């Protein structure tokens, strides 16, 4: 029923990461300066949102902390 594929020279299909890195989308994205600028702004905003509790550790609406 199943054929023996040993020695037939078949290569395994590429992994998902390999397909993403070899895609035309990623190549075009890296070559577009406006897309890189937008991605860096979005990454900066995510970083600011993650670090916001360190910048302002107190609750501004808590009357006891005033």
C-alpha positions in Angstrom: 0.0 0.0 0.0 2.6 2.6 1.0 5.6 2.9 -1.2 9.1 2.9 0.2 10.4 6.3 -0.5 13.9 5.8 0.8 16.5 6.7 -1.8 14.0 8.5 -4.2 15.6 11.9 -3.6 12.5 13.5 -2.3 13.1 16.4 -0.1 10.8 17.3 2.8 8.6 20.3 2.3 9.9 23.6 3.7 8.8 24.6 7.1 6.5 27.5 7.7 9.4 29.8 8.9 11.4 29.0 5.7 8.3 29.7 3.5 7.8 33.1 5.3 11.4 34.1 5.0 11.5 33.2 1.3 8.2 34.9 0.4 7.9 37.8 -1.9 5.8 39.7 0.6 8.7 39.8 3.1 11.2 40.8 0.4 8.9 43.6 -0.9 8.2 44.7 2.7 11.9 45.1 3.5 12.5 47.1 0.3 9.6 49.6 0.9 10.9 52.5 3.1 7.4 53.7 4.0 6.4 50.2 5.2 9.5 49.9 7.3 8.7 53.3 8.8 5.1 52.3 9.6 6.3 49.0 11.1 8.9 50.8 13.3 6.2 53.3 14.6 3.8 50.4 15.4 6.7 48.5 17.2 7.5 51.7 19.1 3.9 52.2 20.2 3.7 48.5 21.4 6.9 49.0 23.3 5.6 52.2 25.0 2.3 50.4 25.9 4.2 47.5 27.4 6.5 49.8 29.4 3.7 52.3 30.5 3.4 50.8 34.0 7.1 51.5 34.6 6.8 55.2 33.5 3.6 56.0 35.5 3.3 53.4 38.3 0.6 55.2 40.2 -3.1 55.5 39.4 -3.8 59.2 38.5 -7.4 58.8 39.5 -6.7 57.6 43.0 -7.4 60.5 45.5 -5.4 58.9 48.2 -2.1 59.2 46.2 -2.6 63.0 45.7 
